[in-house]
Amino acid sequence: MKLSRRIEVHTAGQAIAILAAAVPELTKGRLKDAMNKGAVQLLARPVKRLRRAQYALQVGQVLQLHYDPDILSRSCPSAALIADFRSYSVWFKPAGMLSQGNEWGDHLSILRFAEQHFGSRPVFLLHRLDREASGLVLIAHTKAAAAAFSKLIAARQLSKTYLVQVKGALAADLLAAGEISLALDGKACLTRFKQLTYQSETDTSWLEVDLISGRKHQIRRHFAAAGHPVMGDPRYGENNKNESGLALQACAVAFVCPMQQHQRLIALPDNLRLTNISSASHQQRA
């Protein structure tokens, strides 16, 4: 039973009691589970997720419940902490995990995973990664760090490198150009890349990609338009099925730390990479 319900508090009391009275279709157990997984919001300024069943609500407050048993029953692999710099951290987001939650819950998101890992630290998502993709994600833990990184990203002073497997062998002229500059959504954007290897047995190419701009699904859309869709991408490709899922991974990030002014180059460890092809590339550059 999927439902959405706006609940105005007319009598002060505990959140679970008010929810149970307003939504008799659901047991208290199901409501508590929905609260824990972020599906109940307190419509205040700012809006916040209400997780404590015993939270004391006052007259005039408003709750919003978005309940979908299918979403709430889902699970995904765990994230992994790659580096912790106190004011920010770097995580590995596995494929299938969201960057952040929505009104239907946040238990499948990297942001909630980091929040639960650190306990008392606030969490601010600095950039997104497609649910189907895996790789590095940065999370800030102070407002100052979040603001500093936002300026860094806006100034394009934070570079992200991706490992991508695409269908087919790239033509010599495309390889020589090493970039795709097709406008997306009416806006100019640029994807630079170099080939790491071509595998004739699968007729696929492994590429290392640098995003010079960051439009939605830019890598996937650019390579699909070039006739080389990302393997495992059902949205933008054809005849590119991949049993391992979307072959796109954010494998390295580089920037000058805005807090300590240290140069940072953080790469995924080999055991988390889609393939070990990229390790040789990073070793050569080092």
Backbone hydrogen bonds in HBPLUS format (Angstrom, degrees):
<---DONOR---> <-ACCEPTOR-->    atom                        ^
c    i                          cat <-CA-CA->   ^        H-A-AA   ^      H-
h    n   atom  resd res      DA  || num        DHA   H-A  angle D-A-AA Bond
n    s   type  num  typ     dist DA aas  dist angle  dist       angle   num
A0003-LEU N   A0067-TYR O   2.87 MM  64  5.25 155.3  1.93 145.3 153.7     1
A0067-TYR N   A0003-LEU O   2.76 MM  64  5.25 166.4  1.78 171.3 173.3     2
A0005-ARG N   A0065-LEU O   2.83 MM  60  5.13 156.9  1.88 146.7 153.3     3
A0065-LEU N   A0005-ARG O   2.85 MM  60  5.13 170.9  1.85 154.1 157.2     4
A0007-ILE N   A0063-LEU O   2.82 MM  56  5.00 170.7  1.83 144.8 147.9     5
A0063-LEU N   A0007-ILE O   2.79 MM  56  5.00 167.6  1.80 150.5 153.5     6
A0009-VAL N   A0061-GLN O   2.88 MM  52  5.44 164.2  1.91 175.4 172.0     7
A0060-GLY N   A0009-VAL O   2.89 MM  51  5.42 170.6  1.90 151.3 151.0     8
A0013-GLY N   A0057-LEU O   3.18 MM  44  5.46 151.0  2.27 135.0 143.0     9
A0057-LEU N   A0013-GLY O   2.82 MM  44  5.46 168.4  1.83 161.2 159.5    10
A0018-ILE N   A0014-GLN O   3.11 MM   4  6.40 160.6  2.15 158.1 163.9    11
A0015-ALA N   A0055-TYR O   2.81 MM  40  5.35 142.3  1.95 147.1 159.7    12
A0019-LEU N   A0015-ALA O   2.90 MM   4  6.08 161.0  1.94 154.6 160.1    13
A0016-ILE N   A0053-ALA O   2.94 MM  37  4.87 156.1  2.00 154.8 147.3    14
A0020-ALA N   A0016-ILE O   2.91 MM   4  5.97 161.4  1.94 143.5 149.0    15
A0021-ALA N   A0017-ALA O   3.09 MM   4  6.23 152.0  2.17 141.4 148.1    16
A0022-ALA N   A0018-ILE O   3.08 MM   4  6.20 148.2  2.19 140.8 149.4    17
A0023-VAL N   A0019-LEU O   2.80 MM   4  5.85 140.5  1.95 152.0 162.3    18
A0026-LEU N   A0023-VAL O   3.18 MM   3  6.03 168.3  2.19 124.5 127.3    19
A0031-LEU N   A0027-THR O   3.02 MM   4  6.31 157.6  2.07 149.6 156.3    20
A0032-LYS N   A0028-LYS O   2.84 MM   4  6.01 157.5  1.89 149.7 155.2    21
A0033-ASP N   A0029-GLY O   3.06 MM   4  6.24 154.1  2.12 142.3 149.3    22
A0034-ALA N   A0030-ARG O   2.93 MM   4  6.17 154.4  2.00 144.5 151.6    23
A0035-MET N   A0031-LEU O   2.89 MM   4  6.16 153.2  1.97 147.0 154.3    24
A0036-ASN N   A0032-LYS O   2.92 MM   4  6.13 166.5  1.94 151.2 154.4    25
A0037-LYS N   A0033-ASP O   3.04 MM   4  6.21 143.6  2.18 142.7 152.2    26
A0039-ALA N   A0034-ALA O   2.86 MM   5  5.16 165.4  1.88 158.8 153.8    27
A0038-GLY N   A0035-MET O   3.06 MM   3  5.25 164.5  2.09 111.8 114.0    28
A0106-ASP N   A0037-LYS O   2.85 MM  69  5.94 157.0  1.91 145.8 152.3    29
A0066-HIS N   A0039-ALA O   3.09 MM  27  5.51 163.9  2.12 159.0 164.0    30
A0050-LEU N   A0040-VAL O   2.83 MM  10  5.59 163.2  1.86 140.9 146.7    31
A0041-GLN N   A0064-GLN O   2.91 MM  23  5.16 164.4  1.93 147.9 153.0    32
A0064-GLN N   A0041-GLN O   2.89 MM  23  5.16 147.6  2.00 146.5 153.6    33
A0042-LEU N   A0048-LYS O   2.74 MM   6  5.43 168.9  1.75 172.9 174.1    34
A0044-ALA N   A0042-LEU O   2.81 MM   2  5.72 129.0  2.07 112.8  96.8    35
A0048-LYS N   A0042-LEU O   3.22 MM   6  5.43 162.4  2.25 145.2 149.3    36
A0043-LEU N   A0062-VAL O   2.90 MM  19  5.52 160.5  1.94 157.4 162.6    37
A0055-TYR N   A0052-ARG O   3.18 MM   3  5.30 165.0  2.20 110.4 112.7    38
A0061-GLN N   A0058-GLN O   3.16 MM   3  5.88 165.9  2.18 138.6 141.2    39
A0072-LEU N   A0068-ASP O   3.04 MM   4  6.27 170.8  2.04 162.4 165.3    40
A0073-SER N   A0069-PRO O   3.07 MM   4  5.98 131.2  2.31 134.2 144.1    41
A0074-ARG N   A0071-ILE O   3.14 MM   3  5.39 156.0  2.20 107.4 114.8    42
A0080-ALA N   A0092-PHE O   3.15 MM  12  5.06 154.5  2.22 134.7 142.0    43
A0092-PHE N   A0080-ALA O   2.76 MM  12  5.06 161.4  1.79 154.4 160.7    44
A0082-ILE N   A0090-VAL O   2.82 MM   8  5.46 154.5  1.88 149.7 155.7    45
A0083-ALA N   A0090-VAL O   3.17 MM   7  5.08 156.6  2.23 137.6 138.8    46
A0090-VAL N   A0083-ALA O   2.80 MM   7  5.08 163.2  1.83 151.3 154.4    47
A0085-PHE N   A0088-TYR O   2.85 MM   3  5.36 155.6  1.91 161.7 170.0    48
A0087-SER N   A0085-PHE O   2.73 MM   2  5.71 139.1  1.89 111.5  97.7    49
A0141-HIS N   A0087-SER O   2.75 MM  54  4.96 159.8  1.79 141.3 134.8    50
A0089-SER N   A0139-ILE O   2.82 MM  50  5.39 156.4  1.87 155.6 163.8    51
A0139-ILE N   A0089-SER O   2.96 MM  50  5.39 165.4  1.98 158.3 160.7    52
A0091-TRP N   A0137-VAL O   2.86 MM  46  5.22 170.5  1.87 156.0 159.2    53
A0137-VAL N   A0091-TRP O   2.87 MM  46  5.22 147.2  1.98 143.8 151.7    54
A0093-LYS N   A0135-GLY O   2.72 MM  42  5.27 174.2  1.72 154.6 154.0    55
A0135-GLY N   A0093-LYS O   2.93 MM  42  5.27 145.3  2.05 141.8 149.6    56
A0097-MET N   A0094-PRO O   3.26 MM   3  5.91 160.3  2.30 136.7 137.7    57
A0096-GLY N   A0131-ARG O   2.78 MM  35  5.25 163.9  1.80 152.6 154.1    58
A0098-LEU N   A0108-LEU O   2.81 MM  10  5.88 151.1  1.89 152.1 154.5    59
A0110-ILE N   A0098-LEU O   2.84 MM  12  6.21 149.3  1.93 152.7 157.2    60
A0111-LEU N   A0099-SER O   3.38 MM  12  6.40 147.6  2.49 139.9 147.9    61
A0102-ASN N   A0105-GLY O   3.02 MM   3  5.58 155.2  2.08 151.6 148.9    62
A0105-GLY N   A0102-ASN O   3.08 MM   3  5.58 168.6  2.09 120.6 122.8    63
A0109-SER N   A0106-ASP O   3.16 MM   3  5.40 153.0  2.24 120.5 118.7    64
A0113-PHE N   A0109-SER O   3.12 MM   4  6.35 155.1  2.18 143.0 150.5    65
A0114-ALA N   A0110-ILE O   2.93 MM   4  6.13 159.9  1.97 151.3 155.3    66
A0115-GLU N   A0111-LEU O   3.00 MM   4  6.18 153.6  2.07 142.5 150.4    67
A0116-GLN N   A0112-ARG O   2.95 MM   4  6.16 158.5  2.00 150.7 155.0    68
A0117-HIS N   A0113-PHE O   2.97 MM   4  6.16 146.9  2.08 141.2 151.0    69
A0118-PHE N   A0114-ALA O   3.01 MM   4  6.20 164.9  2.03 156.1 157.3    70
A0119-GLY N   A0115-GLU O   2.95 MM   4  5.84 142.6  2.10 140.1 150.6    71
A0120-SER N   A0118-PHE O   2.88 MM   2  5.95 120.1  2.25 117.7 100.8    72
A0124-PHE N   A0140-ALA O   2.87 MM  16  4.97 140.8  2.02 146.6 148.8    73
A0140-ALA N   A0124-PHE O   2.87 MM  16  4.97 160.1  1.91 153.1 150.1    74
A0126-LEU N   A0138-LEU O   3.30 MM  12  5.77 163.2  2.33 154.6 151.1    75
A0133-ALA N   A0130-ASP O   3.01 MM   3  5.22 142.8  2.15 106.0 117.2    76
A0134-SER N   A0248-LEU O   3.38 MM 114  6.81 162.8  2.42 154.6 157.2    77
A0250-ALA N   A0134-SER O   2.94 MM 116  6.46 149.6  2.03 143.3 147.6    78
A0136-LEU N   A0250-ALA O   2.91 MM 114  5.42 153.4  1.98 133.7 139.3    79
A0146-ALA N   A0142-THR O   2.99 MM   4  6.25 159.5  2.04 148.4 154.5    80
A0147-ALA N   A0143-LYS O   2.94 MM   4  6.11 158.0  1.99 146.6 151.9    81
A0148-ALA N   A0144-ALA O   2.95 MM   4  6.12 158.4  2.00 146.5 152.8    82
A0149-PHE N   A0145-ALA O   2.92 MM   4  6.08 163.3  1.95 152.4 156.3    83
A0150-SER N   A0146-ALA O   2.98 MM   4  6.07 148.7  2.08 140.4 149.6    84
A0151-LYS N   A0147-ALA O   3.14 MM   4  6.40 152.4  2.22 145.2 150.9    85
A0152-LEU N   A0148-ALA O   3.10 MM   4  6.36 151.4  2.18 139.8 148.2    86
A0153-ILE N   A0149-PHE O   2.84 MM   4  6.07 161.7  1.87 154.6 158.2    87
A0154-ALA N   A0150-SER O   2.94 MM   4  6.06 159.5  1.99 144.3 150.4    88
A0155-ALA N   A0151-LYS O   2.98 MM   4  6.10 144.7  2.10 141.9 150.6    89
A0157-GLN N   A0152-LEU O   2.93 MM   5  5.26 172.6  1.94 161.2 158.9    90
A0156-ARG N   A0153-ILE O   2.98 MM   3  4.92 157.4  2.03 104.2 110.3    91
A0159-SER N   A0254-ALA O   2.93 MM  95  5.26 153.9  2.00 159.3 161.1    92
A0254-ALA N   A0159-SER O   2.90 MM  95  5.26 158.1  1.95 151.2 157.3    93
A0161-THR N   A0252-ALA O   2.88 MM  91  5.07 169.6  1.89 143.8 146.1    94
A0251-CYS N   A0161-THR O   2.83 MM  90  5.86 132.7  2.06 142.0 156.9    95
A0252-ALA N   A0161-THR O   3.28 MM  91  5.07 148.1  2.39 140.7 137.3    96
A0162-TYR N   A0209-VAL O   2.80 MM  47  4.95 163.4  1.82 147.7 153.2    97
A0209-VAL N   A0162-TYR O   2.83 MM  47  4.95 166.5  1.85 144.2 148.9    98
A0163-LEU N   A0249-GLN O   2.74 MM  86  5.17 158.0  1.79 153.1 160.2    99
A0249-GLN N   A0163-LEU O   2.91 MM  86  5.17 149.5  2.01 147.8 156.5   100
A0164-VAL N   A0207-LEU O   2.97 MM  43  5.19 166.6  1.99 151.5 154.5   101
A0207-LEU N   A0164-VAL O   2.72 MM  43  5.19 167.0  1.73 160.9 165.6   102
A0165-GLN N   A0247-ALA O   3.04 MM  82  5.39 157.6  2.09 150.5 152.7   103
A0231-MET N   A0165-GLN O   2.88 MM  66  5.86 171.1  1.89 150.6 153.1   104
A0166-VAL N   A0205-SER O   2.83 MM  39  5.33 161.7  1.86 156.6 159.6   105
A0205-SER N   A0166-VAL O   2.91 MM  39  5.33 158.7  1.96 147.4 154.6   106
A0167-LYS N   A0229-PRO O   2.94 MM  62  5.67 154.4  2.01 151.1 157.7   107
A0168-GLY N   A0203-ASP O   2.71 MM  35  4.99 154.0  1.78 147.4 140.5   108
A0175-LEU N   A0171-ALA O   2.98 MM   4  6.28 161.6  2.01 158.0 163.6   109
A0176-ALA N   A0172-ALA O   2.88 MM   4  6.04 154.8  1.94 146.3 153.7   110
A0177-ALA N   A0173-ASP O   2.98 MM   4  6.13 151.1  2.07 138.9 146.3   111
A0178-GLY N   A0174-LEU O   2.95 MM   4  6.15 159.1  1.99 147.4 153.2   112
A0193-PHE N   A0178-GLY O   2.90 MM  15  5.23 161.7  1.94 135.4 137.4   113
A0180-ILE N   A0191-THR O   2.78 MM  11  5.18 150.1  1.86 148.0 158.3   114
A0191-THR N   A0180-ILE O   2.91 MM  11  5.18 161.5  1.94 151.5 157.7   115
A0184-LEU N   A0187-LYS O   2.91 MM   3  5.35 149.3  2.01 159.7 153.4   116
A0187-LYS N   A0184-LEU O   2.90 MM   3  5.35 158.4  1.95 114.8 121.9   117
A0212-ILE N   A0190-LEU O   3.07 MM  22  5.38 155.1  2.14 153.9 157.8   118
A0192-ARG N   A0210-ASP O   2.99 MM  18  5.18 167.1  2.00 166.2 162.1   119
A0210-ASP N   A0192-ARG O   2.76 MM  18  5.18 167.2  1.77 149.1 153.3   120
A0194-LYS N   A0208-GLU O   2.98 MM  14  5.46 143.6  2.11 145.3 156.6   121
A0208-GLU N   A0194-LYS O   2.90 MM  14  5.46 166.4  1.92 162.5 166.5   122
A0196-LEU N   A0206-TRP O   2.80 MM  10  5.49 169.5  1.81 152.3 154.5   123
A0197-THR N   A0206-TRP O   3.43 MM   9  5.40 157.4  2.49 136.5 138.3   124
A0206-TRP N   A0197-THR O   2.88 MM   9  5.40 165.8  1.90 160.7 165.6   125
A0199-GLN N   A0204-THR O   2.82 MM   5  5.45 173.6  1.82 173.8 175.5   126
A0202-THR N   A0199-GLN O   3.26 MM   3  5.78 143.9  2.40 109.5 118.0   127
A0203-ASP N   A0199-GLN O   2.81 MM   4  5.66 119.4  2.18 140.4 158.2   128
A0204-THR N   A0199-GLN O   3.23 MM   5  5.45 154.7  2.30 139.5 143.9   129
A0218-GLN N   A0215-ARG O   3.12 MM   3  5.08 142.1  2.27 135.7 125.7   130
A0221-ARG N   A0217-HIS O   2.87 MM   4  5.97 164.5  1.89 163.8 168.5   131
A0222-HIS N   A0218-GLN O   2.84 MM   4  5.87 163.9  1.87 154.4 159.2   132
A0223-PHE N   A0219-ILE O   3.12 MM   4  6.20 174.6  2.12 153.5 155.0   133
A0224-ALA N   A0220-ARG O   3.14 MM   4  6.10 147.7  2.25 135.9 145.1   134
A0225-ALA N   A0221-ARG O   2.98 MM   4  6.07 156.5  2.03 143.9 150.1   135
A0226-ALA N   A0222-HIS O   3.05 MM   4  6.30 135.6  2.25 137.9 150.2   136
A0228-HIS N   A0223-PHE O   2.73 MM   5  5.09 152.1  1.80 170.0 160.2   137
A0227-GLY N   A0224-ALA O   3.03 MM   3  5.15 158.5  2.08 105.0 111.0   138
A0233-ASP N   A0230-VAL O   3.20 MM   3  5.67 140.6  2.37 142.1 137.1   139
A0247-ALA N   A0231-MET O   2.90 MM  16  5.46 165.6  1.92 161.9 160.1   140
A0232-GLY N   A0240-ASN O   2.68 MM   8  5.81 173.8  1.68 174.0 175.0   141
A0237-GLY N   A0233-ASP O   3.25 MM   4  5.76 133.9  2.48 139.2 148.8   142
A0245-GLY N   A0242-ASN O   2.99 MM   3  5.45 167.3  2.01 119.6 122.8   143
A0268-LEU N   A0251-CYS O   2.91 MM  17  5.35 158.9  1.96 152.8 152.9   144
A0253-VAL N   A0266-ILE O   2.89 MM  13  5.41 151.0  1.98 149.1 158.7   145
A0266-ILE N   A0253-VAL O   2.91 MM  13  5.41 167.9  1.92 166.4 165.8   146
A0255-PHE N   A0264-ARG O   3.01 MM   9  5.39 152.5  2.09 144.5 151.9   147
A0264-ARG N   A0255-PHE O   2.74 MM   9  5.39 166.5  1.76 168.5 173.4   148
A0257-CYS N   A0262-HIS O   2.68 MM   5  5.16 163.5  1.71 160.4 154.6   149
A0261-GLN N   A0257-CYS O   2.67 MM   4  4.70 137.1  1.85 138.6 145.8   150
A0272-LEU N   A0269-PRO O   3.00 MM   3  5.74 162.7  2.03 124.1 129.5   151
A0273-ARG N   A0270-ASP O   3.22 MM   3  5.29 157.7  2.27 105.5 112.2   152
A0279-SER N   A0276-ASN O   3.24 MM   3  5.50 138.8  2.42 102.6 113.0   153
A0282-HIS N   A0278-SER O   3.12 MM   4  6.48 158.4  2.17 156.3 160.8   154
A0283-GLN N   A0279-SER O   2.96 MM   4  6.17 156.3  2.02 151.2 158.2   155
A0284-GLN N   A0280-ALA O   2.94 MM   4  6.15 155.4  2.01 148.6 154.7   156
A0285-ARG N   A0281-SER O   3.11 MM   4  6.39 154.4  2.18 145.3 151.9   157
A0286-ALA N   A0282-HIS O   2.98 MM   4  6.14 147.9  2.08 143.6 152.4   158
